[in-house]
Each structure stands twice: as structure tokens, then as C-alpha cells.
Amino acid sequence: SSNNNNDPLNTFPPAINAFLTNQKYDTKFAKFVVLTTATPKSLASYAARGATEAALLTSLLDADDDDKTGDLLVRMLVADGPTAAQYGPAMAIYTAIQRRCENARVVGSVYERLALAIGLEHAVPIEQSNPKSSSSPSSPSNRIVDPMTRYLHYESAYENGELDPSFANLT
């Protein structure tokens, strides 16, 4: 086999290399990142909003290395995590999309990855750059991009062949 000297892992001793490439601890490392970036105080504040919010965070943080929630946590971080480390709102959006859209429940599918991306990106509400005129322009529903509407728009555009053909390969 050829030795790639440009590979940063080749600079480590074999034992460290084996540790860094072993996925056994990915969920534990992911939890560490969540707890340090989101902070326990911020997570507790979100969980204190109600039973639903507490359950979302509990399911995320109770993940272990061998379950699909652990995989979700790792995939969230591989995708650069939620905006402003807002894991609770990201989970709420992601699970709401999955409840409404059966296609988004198939882990790893383009629809599920899209649901995850929208949850992560909209964890902090995004202001509408071109709000429609209405009788109440200051209405929050008019000023904020609705994550569900955004998901449904992209789902429809994908199914109608309106997106770049490489869209299905994006992570």
C-alpha cells in the first residue's frame, strides 16, 4: 500500500491513529461537543420550557454509540451543528418535519438529510428577506421563514426535477 504523506493522520503514532479512526466513541465525543458548545445552562433553559422540549433533549443526550439517536447526534455535528448551538429547536424542527412527511423518516435519504439540514439551519429563526405584503406586515409569520414551508418547497422542487441533479448527493 502507498503511504500518503499528505494525510494528517500519518503524523500520529499507530496507536493514536487507531484511536482517532475508531468510530466506537463518536457518540461520546458528540455529546461532549454538545455539552460544551450548547452549555448545560442553555440546554436546561430549553428543557424547562415544557415536557416536549425536555423529552427532545433527553432523547438526544441519552443516545449511545449503538443506536440511531447516537448516529443522529454525530450526523448533526458532521453537518456543523445547529445555528448558535441551539440543539433543542433544531430537534423540534427536525422531528416536526418527520412527523408530517413520511419520506423524511427514512434515515439517510435525501428527504431525511434535507429535514436535518433545515432543522440545523433554522434552529435560530431566519428573518424573511422578502416578506409578502399583508394586512399586518409586523406579523411574526410574515417576517420569519417557516422551516416546514421551506422543507415542503424543497421536497416538491426535488421531486419535480427542479433542483441541480447533484442535490441528492449533498450531505
C-alpha angles and dihedrals in degrees: 000000000000121000111230106211090189091065108102090211090064088070092066127080113260094256092056090043090055091050094049094049095044110102092200093100099038095109092048091050090046091053089050090053092048093050093047098043099037093034123219090257093056092045091049091049091054093045090051090064091081149306094285093053092046091050092051093054093041091054090049096047095040089061118124133199094266103050136078093246089060088051090050091052091051092046090051090056095043085056088055096262129262123316109276090359090283097157096162097057090041090055091046092054094043094050093044090055091048092050091053101036119052093196090061091061094070103096112231095014120129088251095052091047089049091050090051093048092050092047091051095045096044096044084109109043113255118224115236109249092200109028116188118245114259139161088266111038090177091059110126090224088060097046101045127066108242109229094209092051090048091051093048091048092053092043090054093044090050093049091048093052092245095129130077109279090240091061090094090059097054116108 
